[in-house]
Amino acid sequence: MKNNKCQLIGFVLFSFLSICTSNIFAVTYYSKTSGGNWNDASAWSTTGYGQATNTGTYPKSTDVANIGDGYTLIINATLSVGTINLGQGTSGIIEYGEAGNYSFSILNSLTINSGAKFWYNGNCSRTHTLNIGTNLTNSGTFDLYADADDFVNLVFYRNVNSIISGSGTYDLNVVTINKSSSTAFYADVQSSSFESAIRDFVVTYGTFNHNNSGTFNVNASAGSGFTIGMDAIIKITQGTVNLSPNQDETTLSGTLILNGGSIKIGSSTGVTGLRYDKVGSLIPKLDIQSGTMEVYGSIYYKSGASADPLNFNMSGGTLKLNSGSTGSTVSPLLVNDVTGSSFIMNDGIVTIQSPNTTGSSISDFKICGSSGTVSIGGGTVEFGNANTSSGVTFNFTPFSSVVLPNIKVTGSNASSITLKPETNSTANIKLISLYVDVNKTFDVRSISGTTGDSRNVYLSGNMDGINALFTDGNYISRSSTLVLQGGEPQQIAGSEIVTVYNFNIDNNYGVTLNQELDISNNLSLTNGIIYTANAYPIVLLSGATSDVGSISSYVEGTFNQIVATTLSQTLIFPIGKDGAFRLMTLDVTHNTSASVTYSAEMFNNSPRNLNYSLPSGVDKVSNVRYFQLNRSGASNLSSVTISLNYDADDGVNDYQYLRVVRDNGSNAWIDAGGVGSGNSAGLISSSSFSGSSTIFTLGNAPGGTNTLPVKFVSFNASPTINGNNLNWTTASEKNALKFEIQKINNTNEFVKIGEVHAYGNSNQLRNYLFNDPLICNKPVYYRLKQIDFDGKFEFSNIIVVNPTKFSNVLIYPNPGRLEDFMVNTQGLNSSSLKFELLDLNGTLLSSSNMEANGLNQKLPFKEASNGNYLVRIANGDTIINQQIVVVQE
C-alpha cells in the first residue's frame, strides 16, 4: 500500500510538472453531443466533431477542448482544462450550470471564434469563477454577467503572460489579475471592449498593461477608490485610463507606469487624488516616461501614512496636478522627505494648475531634498497654466544642497501669478533654470514668516539649451545674489530688463546677455566671461560696485556704470576681448548729482588704423588694442582720471616712457600723461582731465623703446574634429629660435603644450600651424611665447576658442565599467556616428563607427584601465558631443 501511495504521489508530481512544462500527455477532444455536461464522457470524441470514438474521458487540465458549431457544453462542477477553442464557424456555446457555484480553470488559452458564446445566463443567485492561465481571444460573445447576484468572476492566474484581444462583445463582473508570485508576468489588454465591460477591476499580483487605443474607466461605479496593491503594476502604453473617475482617492501601494497615452486620476472635483501608502517592504512608485497624466487633486501620502516614502521617476511626458474644480487642501506634489523616498527627473513637464486651498502654511511643491534621494537631469516644473486664476501665489520648498528642475511661472498673459519660497524658508534656491512669463512674478521672499531675502539663487543649466534665466515678467531679487554656475554656456534673455541685487558668474563656459542686466549692489566675477552687446549691456546702477576680474572672468562687450552723486567715485571696468583681460578704472567727480552713464568696451584692434595725428609728446601708439568709453546724460563732469592695466602682449619694455593717449574728438591724439608701473605688466594712470574723449590707448614718449608690438600680424585658432588648429603669421623675425605654445590649465596658469621652430631671420610674412588634439567643453585660452637664440622672449596676445554647442547626448552610468557604458542616441536616428576614446592628453586609444538607432546603445569600446577618458562622438567632420568618463572596474 505504501508503494502504491509513493507511485501515486510520483505520478501526480510528474503530471504537475508536465502541465507546467509541456503537453506530452495532452489529449485533443471534440464536441460530440449538444447540451451535455462537461464532465460527461459521452459529450466528447477524440477523433472529430460528432464522432462516436472517445479513447479518453472528458477534457481535463492537460487537454485541448474544441467545441464546434451547434454544440453546447455545460460546466456543472469545479473543473479544469488545458486549452479551449470555441466555435468553428458561426456557433458553439459553453455555459455555466445553475445547480451550484462552479470554478472553471483554463490552464492555457481561451479562443472564442465569431458566432460562438461563453456565458452564464442563470437566475439562481450563483457566483462562479473562471480562471484563465494565458491568452483570451474573443471574436464572439463573452458574457459573464446575468444580473447583480448571478455572475462569473474572471481571474487571470499562473506565472505566465496573458494577452487579451479580439473585437467580440463582453459583459463582465469582477476581473482580477493574479499572477501568483511575480510582477514580471503581465496581462496585456489589446481589446478596449474587454475593459469597457468590466464592473470591478482588481490587480493582486502582476502587471496590467493597457495596450489599446480605447478608454478604460477603472471602477467607475465602485463604492471606494481603486487601489494599486503592493504586488501590482499598472502600465499604460496607449489610449486612456481613468482611475476611480467618480471617487476622490486612488491608492498607490505598488507601481504606476505611464509610457504613452493618458491617465486621469480621481473625480473632477480634485479634493484628494493619488495617495501613496507603503504596505510591506515595497516602496510605492510612480514612473512617468511619456504620455499625459492628470491628477485632479494632489499626489500626497495616504491618511495614516505620514512617514511613508515614495519613488517618483519622470523621464518624459506631462504630469498635471490640482486641476479639479474644488482643489486639494494639501500640497499638489509632495514626495515625503523621509529615508527611502526618491525624486528622479530627467525630462518631462510637471504642471501645477492651482495652489493648495489651505494657504501659505502648505508648500505646493516639496520633494525629499533632506532625507531622501534626489537626482535631477532635466525636466520642468510649471506653476500655473491657461486655467489658473489670476492673483494666486504658489510656493515651493527649496533645498540648499539639492538642485531642483527647471522652474517656469506661467499661465495666460492676462493672469497675474506669483511664485515664492515656502513659509519661513531661508535656504538657498538651486534650480537648473528659471522662466518667468508675461505678467508673472518670481519673488525670492518667503511667502510668509521669515523672509529669506538675502539668500542665493543658483542657476546651474538651461531650460531650452540656451536660457538659464528668461523673463517676460518680474524677477524680484530683494537683497539676494543671483549665481550662474552652469556646466554649459548660459544666457539671460526675455523682454524685461532683469534687475538683481548681487550677481555672480561662476561658469567657465561663460554667460551671454540677450537682455540688459542691472545690478544694484555688487558684481562678483568668480569664473567665466560675461558676453554683452550694446543693446544688452551689463549695468551697474548708481552706488553698485564690481570685482576687479581676472584673465578667467571679465566682461566682453558693453559694460555700463551709472553715477548720480557729487561724491568722488571709482568705477571699475573689468573688461576684455578674445582671451585678453585688461582692467580699466575711472576716478570721476561730478558737480551735480544728475545721472550719467559711462559705457566701456575693449577692442583688440590696432588704434594706429584710426590714422589719428600724434601729439609732440608721443611718437607712436599701440598696435594691439584700445578702449572705448562713452558718456551719456548730464553735462556735469568736473574731473576724471583713467587707469589702464597692461600685460605682456602690450609690448611695454620701457615703462618710464609709457603714456596714456586719448582722442580729441577730431582725429587727433592727446597726451594724457602718466608713467607705467613696470615693464611687461603693470598699471598706468592718466593725468586728470575734464574734456570729452571716447578712445584711449597706450603711447610711447619720444626716446622710449616701448615696442607696442608689431611682430605678430595675426594669431587665430579654430576647432576641428581633430582638435583646435592654431595658426599665426609674423611680419618680421630677428634671431628667432622657436615659438612655445601655451594654454591655461585648471589653475588658471599658462603651461607649455608644444613648440614650433621659427624661421630665425625674416622680413616677409611667415605662416605657422599647430594642432592641439584635446578639445575641451569649455573656453580654451592660448598664447605664444616667441623665444630668441639669446634667451630673450615676448608673448603674443591671448586668444580663446569657445566650445562648440554639442547635442544633448547622455553617456551613462558614469562612473562605471567600460563595458557597461551606454549612450542615448535619441534624436540622431540614421546617423552613422564615429566614436573615439582618448586619454586626457588627446591620444587616440580606440575608434569605431556605429549606426545610431535612437535608443540606448552600448559604447563600442572593449578595454581601458581605471582612470579618466574623453569620449568623442562625431558625424563626419562635425563633433556632436564629447564627455569625460570615469572608468572604474
SEBA-635774 format. One record per residue (C-alpha): x, y negated, z negated; residue in three letters. Coordinates in steps of 0.05 Angstrom, whole numbers, padded with zeros to 5 digits, always signed. Example, Ala and Ser with C-alpha at 12.3 -4.5 7.8 and 13.67 -1.06 7.14 Angstrom:
! SEBA-635774
+00246+00090-00156ALA
+00273+00021-00143SER
END
This chain:
! SEBA-635774
+00000+00000+00000MET
+00057-00047-00017LYS
+00090-00034+00051ASN
+00024-00048+00085ASN
+00020-00115+00048LYS
+00090-00133+00069CYS
+00074-00114+00141GLN
+00012-00157+00138LEU
+00050-00217+00109ILE
+00103-00209+00162GLY
+00051-00208+00217PHE
+00016-00269+00190VAL
+00082-00307+00184LEU
+00103-00286+00254PHE
+00035-00306+00282SER
+00041-00374+00248PHE
+00110-00386+00278LEU
+00083-00364+00345SER
+00027-00415+00340ILE
+00078-00470+00327CYS
+00128-00450+00380THR
+00096-00413+00437SER
+00034-00380+00466ASN
+00063-00310+00471ILE
+00001-00278+00441PHE
-00049-00326+00474ALA
-00110-00296+00508VAL
-00150-00334+00561THR
-00225-00330+00552TYR
-00282-00349+00599TYR
-00354-00362+00580SER
-00398-00302+00596LYS
-00467-00318+00568THR
-00502-00384+00552SER
-00527-00402+00483GLY
-00483-00352+00446GLY
-00445-00365+00383ASN
-00371-00380+00389TRP
-00351-00321+00345ASN
-00394-00271+00383ASP
-00350-00229+00429ALA
-00408-00217+00476SER
-00407-00290+00495ALA
-00337-00284+00525TRP
-00300-00250+00581SER
-00225-00243+00590THR
-00229-00234+00666THR
-00273-00291+00692GLY
-00337-00331+00683TYR
-00397-00286+00673GLY
-00355-00223+00678GLN
-00370-00163+00634ALA
-00299-00145+00613THR
-00273-00171+00546ASN
-00208-00139+00524THR
-00206-00183+00461GLY
-00259-00211+00416THR
-00271-00288+00418TYR
-00223-00347+00426PRO
-00180-00359+00365LYS
-00123-00404+00344SER
-00073-00379+00397THR
-00122-00373+00454ASP
-00148-00414+00513VAL
-00223-00422+00520ALA
-00254-00441+00587ASN
-00328-00459+00587ILE
-00357-00462+00657GLY
-00417-00494+00690ASP
-00483-00476+00660GLY
-00455-00445+00596TYR
-00467-00469+00525THR
-00427-00445+00465LEU
-00449-00456+00393ILE
-00400-00470+00336ILE
-00431-00432+00279ASN
-00374-00423+00230ALA
-00306-00451+00209THR
-00264-00432+00270LEU
-00200-00448+00306SER
-00176-00443+00378VAL
-00114-00459+00417GLY
-00138-00499+00478THR
-00206-00516+00507ILE
-00224-00532+00579ASN
-00297-00552+00580LEU
-00336-00554+00645GLY
-00311-00532+00713GLN
-00352-00578+00756GLY
-00417-00610+00734THR
-00437-00580+00667SER
-00415-00538+00607GLY
-00431-00551+00534ILE
-00401-00540+00465ILE
-00445-00559+00407GLU
-00445-00553+00332TYR
-00498-00508+00300GLY
-00546-00532+00246GLU
-00543-00475+00195ALA
-00483-00504+00156GLY
-00425-00553+00154ASN
-00371-00528+00201TYR
-00298-00544+00212SER
-00273-00531+00282PHE
-00198-00536+00296SER
-00166-00542+00365ILE
-00093-00528+00356LEU
-00073-00559+00422ASN
-00115-00599+00472SER
-00188-00610+00488LEU
-00206-00627+00560THR
-00278-00647+00576ILE
-00290-00649+00651ASN
-00341-00691+00687SER
-00412-00670+00671GLY
-00391-00629+00611ALA
-00411-00645+00539LYS
-00382-00634+00470PHE
-00432-00656+00417TRP
-00475-00648+00355TYR
-00548-00666+00362ASN
-00579-00636+00300GLY
-00622-00667+00246ASN
-00606-00626+00184CYS
-00562-00673+00144SER
-00498-00638+00166ARG
-00427-00664+00163THR
-00380-00627+00209HIS
-00306-00634+00224THR
-00268-00629+00289LEU
-00191-00624+00286ASN
-00151-00635+00350ILE
-00077-00620+00350GLY
-00052-00653+00413THR
-00090-00686+00470ASN
-00162-00706+00482LEU
-00181-00718+00554THR
-00254-00736+00565ASN
-00286-00746+00633SER
-00355-00724+00609GLY
-00392-00734+00543THR
-00361-00732+00474PHE
-00418-00745+00425ASP
-00403-00731+00351LEU
-00457-00776+00321TYR
-00530-00758+00317ALA
-00552-00804+00261ASP
-00528-00833+00195ALA
-00528-00765+00160ASP
-00515-00719+00219ASP
-00446-00727+00249PHE
-00378-00696+00263VAL
-00315-00729+00235ASN
-00256-00726+00282LEU
-00184-00714+00258VAL
-00120-00714+00299PHE
-00074-00670+00260TYR
-00009-00630+00265ARG
+00061-00657+00272ASN
+00057-00666+00347VAL
+00040-00725+00392ASN
-00031-00736+00417SER
-00056-00773+00478ILE
-00128-00795+00482ILE
-00150-00811+00553SER
-00207-00806+00602GLY
-00265-00851+00623SER
-00322-00809+00596GLY
-00373-00831+00544THR
-00363-00827+00469TYR
-00403-00834+00405ASP
-00361-00824+00343LEU
-00365-00830+00268ASN
-00301-00827+00227VAL
-00237-00818+00266VAL
-00174-00801+00226THR
-00102-00798+00247ILE
-00067-00750+00201ASN
-00001-00724+00228LYS
+00014-00689+00163SER
+00085-00708+00145SER
+00118-00757+00194SER
+00102-00825+00222THR
+00145-00806+00282ALA
+00086-00769+00312PHE
+00034-00812+00345TYR
-00036-00816+00374ALA
-00031-00855+00438ASP
-00100-00882+00456VAL
-00106-00897+00530GLN
-00182-00898+00531SER
-00216-00962+00510SER
-00285-00928+00509SER
-00259-00879+00457PHE
-00241-00936+00410GLU
-00305-00976+00421SER
-00346-00915+00398ALA
-00312-00908+00330ILE
-00352-00927+00269ARG
-00298-00918+00217ASP
-00223-00911+00231PHE
-00171-00883+00183VAL
-00096-00871+00191VAL
-00068-00829+00134THR
-00004-00806+00166TYR
+00028-00820+00233GLY
+00029-00874+00286THR
-00032-00901+00321PHE
-00016-00935+00388ASN
-00068-00978+00420HIS
-00046-00969+00492ASN
-00103-00993+00536ASN
-00130-01059+00561SER
-00194-01057+00521GLY
-00215-01087+00455THR
-00216-01045+00391PHE
-00257-01074+00334ASN
-00229-01034+00275VAL
-00282-01021+00222ASN
-00326-01078+00245ALA
-00384-01053+00203SER
-00347-01022+00144ALA
-00361-01048+00075GLY
-00288-01063+00059SER
-00228-01086+00099GLY
-00182-01039+00137PHE
-00121-01011+00102THR
-00057-00991+00137ILE
-00032-00938+00089GLY
+00040-00929+00067MET
+00049-00869+00114ASP
+00015-00904+00173ALA
+00040-00944+00232ILE
-00009-00985+00273ILE
+00022-01006+00340LYS
-00009-01050+00394ILE
+00024-01048+00462THR
-00031-01079+00505GLN
-00104-01101+00501GLY
-00135-01129+00438THR
-00144-01101+00368VAL
-00187-01137+00316ASN
-00173-01111+00246LEU
-00232-01118+00197SER
-00265-01172+00241PRO
-00323-01181+00192ASN
-00283-01175+00128GLN
-00238-01224+00093ASP
-00180-01178+00080GLU
-00136-01126+00114THR
-00086-01090+00070THR
-00016-01072+00095LEU
+00019-01017+00057SER
+00051-00985+00118GLY
+00075-01016+00184THR
+00040-01061+00234LEU
+00076-01069+00302ILE
+00056-01116+00357LEU
+00092-01101+00422ASN
+00044-01132+00472GLY
-00028-01151+00478GLY
-00061-01186+00420SER
-00086-01173+00350ILE
-00133-01213+00305LYS
-00139-01201+00231ILE
-00198-01215+00187GLY
-00261-01256+00196SER
-00260-01323+00229SER
-00271-01359+00162THR
-00199-01342+00144GLY
-00209-01341+00069VAL
-00160-01285+00058THR
-00123-01250+00115GLY
-00067-01198+00115LEU
-00047-01175+00045ARG
+00014-01131+00033TYR
+00015-01080-00023ASP
+00073-01034-00036LYS
+00048-00964-00053VAL
+00102-00913-00068GLY
+00173-00922-00044SER
+00160-00952+00026LEU
+00161-01027+00035ILE
+00104-01056+00078PRO
+00130-01081+00145LYS
+00104-01130+00197LEU
+00141-01125+00263ASP
+00123-01174+00319ILE
+00161-01160+00384GLN
+00116-01191+00437SER
+00043-01210+00447GLY
-00001-01254+00403THR
-00024-01243+00332MET
-00075-01287+00298GLU
-00087-01283+00223VAL
-00147-01326+00210TYR
-00124-01332+00138GLY
-00055-01321+00109SER
-00001-01268+00101ILE
+00006-01260+00026TYR
+00013-01207-00027TYR
-00049-01169-00049LYS
-00081-01184-00115SER
-00043-01148-00169GLY
+00019-01140-00124ALA
+00054-01206-00140SER
+00122-01171-00147ALA
+00116-01131-00083ASP
+00165-01141-00025PRO
+00150-01148+00050LEU
+00194-01135+00110ASN
+00178-01188+00162PHE
+00212-01178+00230ASN
+00199-01222+00291MET
+00237-01216+00356SER
+00186-01247+00404GLY
+00113-01263+00413GLY
+00068-01311+00376THR
+00040-01309+00305LEU
-00017-01358+00290LYS
-00036-01369+00217LEU
-00091-01401+00177ASN
-00135-01417+00236SER
-00201-01399+00203GLY
-00260-01446+00192SER
-00252-01445+00116THR
-00178-01431+00108GLY
-00135-01397+00055SER
-00124-01423-00015THR
-00053-01393-00016VAL
+00009-01400+00026SER
-00005-01386+00100PRO
+00060-01347+00103LEU
+00093-01320+00040LEU
+00148-01268+00043VAL
+00154-01253-00031ASN
+00222-01277-00057ASP
+00239-01211-00091VAL
+00290-01156-00082THR
+00272-01112-00023GLY
+00238-01168+00017SER
+00268-01188+00084SER
+00254-01242+00135PHE
+00286-01229+00202ILE
+00271-01275+00260MET
+00308-01276+00326ASN
+00256-01304+00373ASP
+00182-01319+00378GLY
+00136-01373+00351ILE
+00100-01377+00284VAL
+00045-01429+00285THR
+00011-01452+00221ILE
-00052-01487+00242GLN
-00074-01514+00175SER
-00043-01524+00106PRO
-00069-01484+00047ASN
-00133-01511+00017THR
-00106-01515-00054THR
-00059-01572-00041GLY
+00013-01594-00054SER
+00025-01543-00110SER
+00027-01487-00058ILE
+00081-01481-00005SER
+00055-01469+00066ASP
+00117-01432+00088PHE
+00161-01394+00039LYS
+00207-01335+00051ILE
+00254-01293+00009CYS
+00313-01341+00010GLY
+00338-01328-00061SER
+00328-01254-00077SER
+00313-01221-00010GLY
+00349-01214+00056THR
+00344-01269+00109VAL
+00372-01264+00180SER
+00355-01319+00230ILE
+00380-01315+00302GLY
+00326-01358+00334GLY
+00251-01369+00337GLY
+00208-01429+00319THR
+00160-01445+00262VAL
+00108-01495+00284GLU
+00069-01536+00235PHE
+00005-01558+00270GLY
-00027-01545+00337ASN
-00081-01575+00381ALA
-00135-01555+00330ASN
-00100-01584+00268THR
-00138-01640+00234SER
-00107-01709+00234SER
-00078-01735+00169GLY
-00057-01668+00140VAL
+00010-01656+00106THR
+00045-01589+00107PHE
+00101-01569+00061ASN
+00155-01515+00064PHE
+00207-01485+00018THR
+00280-01500+00035PRO
+00339-01459+00010PHE
+00409-01488+00005SER
+00440-01420+00022SER
+00393-01400+00079VAL
+00384-01428+00149VAL
+00311-01429+00169LEU
+00287-01422+00241PRO
+00275-01479+00289ASN
+00222-01525+00258ILE
+00171-01562+00301LYS
+00119-01612+00275VAL
+00067-01615+00330THR
-00006-01619+00349GLY
-00049-01663+00393SER
-00020-01732+00407ASN
-00077-01766+00371ALA
-00067-01727+00306SER
-00022-01754+00251SER
+00013-01694+00219ILE
+00068-01695+00167THR
+00117-01642+00142LEU
+00154-01647+00076LYS
+00193-01601+00030PRO
+00154-01567-00026GLU
+00138-01597-00094THR
+00199-01613-00138ASN
+00247-01588-00084SER
+00317-01617-00086THR
+00351-01562-00045ALA
+00387-01580+00018ASN
+00348-01566+00082ILE
+00382-01519+00131LYS
+00349-01509+00199LEU
+00370-01486+00268ILE
+00339-01549+00296SER
+00283-01599+00286LEU
+00230-01623+00335TYR
+00181-01679+00316VAL
+00125-01690+00365ASP
+00086-01754+00382VAL
+00052-01786+00322ASN
+00083-01733+00276LYS
+00129-01743+00216THR
+00185-01704+00184PHE
+00200-01733+00115ASP
+00257-01708+00071VAL
+00220-01728+00008ARG
+00186-01672-00031SER
+00110-01670-00024ILE
+00103-01685-00098SER
+00144-01686-00162GLY
+00219-01692-00158THR
+00234-01729-00093THR
+00299-01698-00068GLY
+00311-01760-00026ASP
+00387-01753-00025SER
+00390-01681-00001ARG
+00429-01659+00061ASN
+00393-01637+00124VAL
+00435-01588+00164TYR
+00421-01571+00236LEU
+00462-01511+00259SER
+00438-01498+00330GLY
+00389-01518+00385ASN
+00315-01506+00396MET
+00317-01503+00472ASP
+00391-01491+00485GLY
+00403-01566+00484ILE
+00370-01605+00429ASN
+00386-01600+00355ALA
+00342-01659+00338LEU
+00287-01682+00384PHE
+00237-01735+00360THR
+00180-01769+00395ASP
+00154-01785+00325GLY
+00184-01805+00258ASN
+00244-01778+00222TYR
+00245-01807+00152ILE
+00314-01800+00125SER
+00308-01834+00057ARG
+00378-01831+00026SER
+00394-01763+00056SER
+00451-01741+00101THR
+00439-01711+00169LEU
+00493-01660+00185VAL
+00501-01629+00254LEU
+00545-01567+00249GLN
+00524-01520+00305GLY
+00563-01464+00336GLY
+00548-01493+00405GLU
+00543-01563+00436PRO
+00485-01601+00406GLN
+00443-01661+00428GLN
+00399-01713+00395ILE
+00342-01735+00441ALA
+00270-01758+00445GLY
+00231-01822+00459SER
+00240-01853+00390GLU
+00304-01882+00360ILE
+00329-01838+00304VAL
+00349-01875+00241THR
+00387-01838+00186VAL
+00419-01859+00122TYR
+00483-01818+00129ASN
+00505-01779+00190PHE
+00559-01726+00190ASN
+00585-01689+00251ILE
+00618-01622+00234ASP
+00613-01587+00301ASN
+00676-01576+00342ASN
+00633-01565+00404TYR
+00610-01638+00399GLY
+00544-01675+00396VAL
+00514-01715+00454THR
+00466-01772+00442LEU
+00408-01775+00491ASN
+00374-01825+00446GLN
+00400-01882+00403GLU
+00423-01861+00334LEU
+00421-01915+00280ASP
+00459-01905+00215ILE
+00442-01948+00154SER
+00497-01926+00106ASN
+00555-01882+00130ASN
+00582-01845+00190LEU
+00624-01785+00169SER
+00669-01754+00223LEU
+00688-01685+00196THR
+00698-01648+00261ASN
+00675-01656+00333GLY
+00664-01712+00383ILE
+00601-01754+00389ILE
+00586-01768+00462TYR
+00546-01832+00474THR
+00525-01877+00531ALA
+00505-01950+00539ASN
+00431-01931+00537ALA
+00441-01883+00479TYR
+00494-01912+00432PRO
+00511-01896+00361ILE
+00495-01958+00319VAL
+00519-01976+00250LEU
+00467-02022+00221LEU
+00488-02083+00181SER
+00526-02061+00119GLY
+00539-01990+00144ALA
+00609-01961+00145THR
+00647-01908+00185SER
+00703-01858+00173ASP
+00768-01873+00210VAL
+00761-01809+00251GLY
+00816-01764+00277SER
+00840-01730+00340ILE
+00787-01677+00329SER
+00730-01723+00312SER
+00713-01791+00342TYR
+00662-01827+00385VAL
+00669-01821+00460GLU
+00627-01874+00494GLY
+00589-01934+00467THR
+00596-01949+00393PHE
+00556-02008+00365ASN
+00560-02042+00298GLN
+00515-02098+00273ILE
+00538-02155+00229VAL
+00486-02200+00194ALA
+00525-02236+00139THR
+00574-02293+00129THR
+00619-02249+00087LEU
+00683-02224+00120SER
+00672-02155+00149GLN
+00720-02100+00171THR
+00689-02059+00228LEU
+00719-01991+00240ILE
+00712-01962+00311PHE
+00739-01890+00313PRO
+00736-01884+00389ILE
+00770-01842+00442GLY
+00764-01811+00510LYS
+00782-01744+00541ASP
+00820-01719+00480GLY
+00857-01784+00465ALA
+00835-01814+00399PHE
+00850-01887+00382ARG
+00825-01925+00322LEU
+00804-01997+00334MET
+00785-02044+00277THR
+00757-02114+00275LEU
+00762-02164+00218ASP
+00707-02214+00232VAL
+00677-02275+00197THR
+00612-02309+00218HIS
+00590-02378+00200ASN
+00516-02357+00197THR
+00481-02293+00176SER
+00445-02285+00243ALA
+00450-02215+00272SER
+00507-02198+00321VAL
+00521-02132+00354THR
+00592-02111+00371TYR
+00597-02056+00423SER
+00663-02020+00433ALA
+00688-01966+00481GLU
+00756-01940+00501MET
+00776-01924+00574PHE
+00834-01882+00598ASN
+00843-01926+00659ASN
+00902-01970+00675SER
+00888-02043+00658PRO
+00941-02061+00709ARG
+00889-02043+00762ASN
+00848-02103+00739LEU
+00903-02147+00770ASN
+00897-02200+00716TYR
+00954-02251+00714SER
+01005-02245+00658LEU
+01019-02300+00607PRO
+01090-02324+00594SER
+01097-02283+00531GLY
+01081-02216+00564VAL
+01117-02184+00623ASP
+01074-02122+00631LYS
+01012-02089+00603VAL
+00995-02016+00590SER
+00986-01970+00648ASN
+00948-01920+00604VAL
+00885-01948+00572ARG
+00845-02008+00550TYR
+00789-02024+00500PHE
+00725-02059+00519GLN
+00690-02100+00465LEU
+00624-02135+00479ASN
+00590-02183+00432ARG
+00515-02199+00435SER
+00469-02240+00390GLY
+00481-02306+00355ALA
+00539-02352+00374SER
+00566-02355+00303ASN
+00637-02327+00308LEU
+00685-02361+00261SER
+00746-02316+00269SER
+00765-02246+00290VAL
+00827-02202+00286THR
+00833-02138+00326ILE
+00877-02080+00307SER
+00895-02023+00355LEU
+00927-01957+00339ASN
+00975-01926+00389TYR
+01006-01858+00397ASP
+01059-01820+00438ALA
+01028-01827+00506ASP
+01021-01903+00499ASP
+01096-01908+00512GLY
+01117-01951+00453VAL
+01192-01946+00441ASN
+01208-02019+00423ASP
+01154-02036+00373TYR
+01180-02105+00355GLN
+01166-02128+00426TYR
+01096-02097+00427LEU
+01037-02145+00434ARG
+00962-02145+00437VAL
+00935-02177+00500VAL
+00863-02198+00514ARG
+00827-02225+00575ASP
+00806-02297+00580ASN
+00743-02282+00620GLY
+00774-02309+00683SER
+00821-02255+00709ASN
+00879-02272+00664ALA
+00912-02241+00603TRP
+00922-02279+00538ILE
+00978-02262+00490ASP
+00941-02245+00425ALA
+01006-02235+00387GLY
+01023-02181+00336GLY
+01082-02134+00323VAL
+01078-02059+00324GLY
+01090-02018+00260SER
+01137-01968+00291GLY
+01158-01931+00353ASN
+01118-01875+00386SER
+01058-01881+00339ALA
+01033-01938+00297GLY
+00987-01999+00289LEU
+00988-02069+00317ILE
+00942-02126+00295SER
+00930-02189+00336SER
+00932-02260+00312SER
+00865-02289+00290SER
+00824-02319+00347PHE
+00754-02344+00359SER
+00750-02343+00435GLY
+00710-02296+00478SER
+00745-02234+00504SER
+00720-02166+00526THR
+00783-02128+00548ILE
+00840-02111+00500PHE
+00904-02071+00512THR
+00978-02066+00495LEU
+01031-02111+00525GLY
+01107-02116+00525ASN
+01142-02181+00508ALA
+01200-02202+00553PRO
+01264-02168+00532GLY
+01227-02108+00503GLY
+01235-02038+00531THR
+01166-02010+00518ASN
+01152-01966+00579THR
+01076-01967+00571LEU
+01081-01904+00614PRO
+01085-01899+00689VAL
+01118-01830+00699LYS
+01056-01785+00696PHE
+01009-01801+00753VAL
+00955-01751+00732SER
+00943-01694+00683PHE
+00879-01653+00691ASN
+00850-01586+00672ALA
+00791-01544+00696SER
+00761-01479+00671PRO
+00761-01418+00716THR
+00744-01344+00707ILE
+00818-01332+00695ASN
+00827-01386+00643GLY
+00840-01461+00643ASN
+00882-01487+00701ASN
+00925-01546+00682LEU
+00955-01590+00737ASN
+00996-01654+00734TRP
+01034-01700+00780THR
+01095-01743+00767THR
+01115-01804+00808ALA
+01188-01801+00787SER
+01235-01759+00746GLU
+01305-01771+00718LYS
+01345-01717+00683ASN
+01280-01679+00670ALA
+01292-01608+00644LEU
+01223-01579+00633LYS
+01151-01591+00613PHE
+01127-01558+00549GLU
+01052-01545+00550ILE
+01018-01554+00482GLN
+00948-01547+00456LYS
+00914-01558+00389ILE
+00907-01498+00343ASN
+00856-01484+00289ASN
+00893-01530+00240THR
+00890-01589+00290ASN
+00964-01586+00306GLU
+00995-01583+00375PHE
+01031-01518+00388VAL
+01071-01494+00448LYS
+01035-01444+00493ILE
+01084-01444+00552GLY
+01132-01484+00594GLU
+01146-01502+00667VAL
+01214-01523+00695HIS
+01218-01594+00722ALA
+01248-01616+00789TYR
+01302-01655+00750GLY
+01311-01719+00790ASN
+01259-01743+00839SER
+01230-01807+00867ASN
+01170-01775+00901GLN
+01105-01744+00878LEU
+01114-01675+00846ARG
+01057-01628+00831ASN
+01056-01576+00775TYR
+01008-01520+00755LEU
+01000-01478+00692PHE
+00946-01428+00672ASN
+00922-01417+00600ASP
+00886-01349+00604PRO
+00849-01355+00538LEU
+00783-01392+00545ILE
+00750-01416+00481CYS
+00678-01430+00465ASN
+00697-01500+00440LYS
+00734-01561+00468PRO
+00808-01547+00480VAL
+00859-01604+00476TYR
+00923-01603+00516TYR
+00984-01648+00525ARG
+01051-01644+00559LEU
+01119-01654+00527LYS
+01169-01674+00580GLN
+01239-01657+00556ILE
+01304-01685+00587ASP
+01371-01650+00592PHE
+01397-01694+00535ASP
+01340-01673+00489GLY
+01300-01736+00495LYS
+01226-01726+00507PHE
+01160-01761+00516GLU
+01087-01738+00515PHE
+01033-01743+00567SER
+00963-01766+00549ASN
+00917-01715+00516ILE
+00863-01682+00557ILE
+00804-01640+00537VAL
+00769-01581+00570VAL
+00698-01576+00546ASN
+00667-01507+00540PRO
+00623-01481+00596THR
+00549-01475+00577LYS
+00541-01400+00572PHE
+00479-01357+00579SER
+00448-01331+00515ASN
+00476-01261+00516VAL
+00477-01224+00449LEU
+00531-01173+00433ILE
+00517-01132+00370TYR
+00528-01103+00319PRO
+00586-01149+00304ASN
+00630-01130+00267PRO
+00625-01057+00286GLY
+00657-00997+00321ARG
+00677-01009+00393LEU
+00635-00951+00417GLU
+00573-00979+00382ASP
+00575-01049+00413PHE
+00512-01064+00453MET
+00497-01123+00499VAL
+00428-01151+00513ASN
+00426-01169+00588THR
+00355-01195+00588GLN
+00348-01249+00640GLY
+00407-01222+00680LEU
+00369-01168+00718ASN
+00400-01143+00783SER
+00465-01180+00768SER
+00529-01140+00778SER
+00570-01162+00719LEU
+00644-01156+00703LYS
+00661-01141+00631PHE
+00732-01156+00605GLU
+00764-01141+00538LEU
+00822-01187+00519LEU
+00864-01198+00458ASP
+00866-01267+00427LEU
+00928-01285+00467ASN
+00889-01277+00531GLY
+00919-01210+00551THR
+00870-01167+00591LEU
+00862-01099+00557LEU
+00804-01068+00596SER
+00758-01087+00653SER
+00695-01054+00681SER
+00636-01071+00726ASN
+00566-01055+00703MET
+00497-01066+00734GLU
+00453-01105+00685ALA
+00383-01076+00676ASN
+00355-01130+00630GLY
+00356-01083+00570LEU
+00404-01065+00514ASN
+00466-01031+00544GLN
+00530-01004+00515LYS
+00593-01044+00528LEU
+00637-01005+00577PRO
+00699-01003+00532PHE
+00728-00940+00501LYS
+00789-00953+00458GLU
+00814-01010+00414ALA
+00846-01012+00346SER
+00816-01052+00289ASN
+00820-01127+00299GLY
+00791-01187+00335ASN
+00780-01187+00410TYR
+00749-01230+00464LEU
+00693-01200+00507VAL
+00684-01239+00571ARG
+00625-01229+00618ILE
+00627-01256+00689ALA
+00583-01255+00751ASN
+00631-01262+00809GLY
+00675-01322+00793ASP
+00625-01350+00742THR
+00635-01336+00668ILE
+00567-01321+00639ILE
+00587-01311+00567ASN
+00646-01295+00521GLN
+00646-01278+00448GLN
+00695-01259+00394ILE
+00681-01188+00369VAL
+00710-01155+00308VAL
+00726-01081+00316VAL
+00721-01042+00251GLN
+00725-00966+00253GLU
END
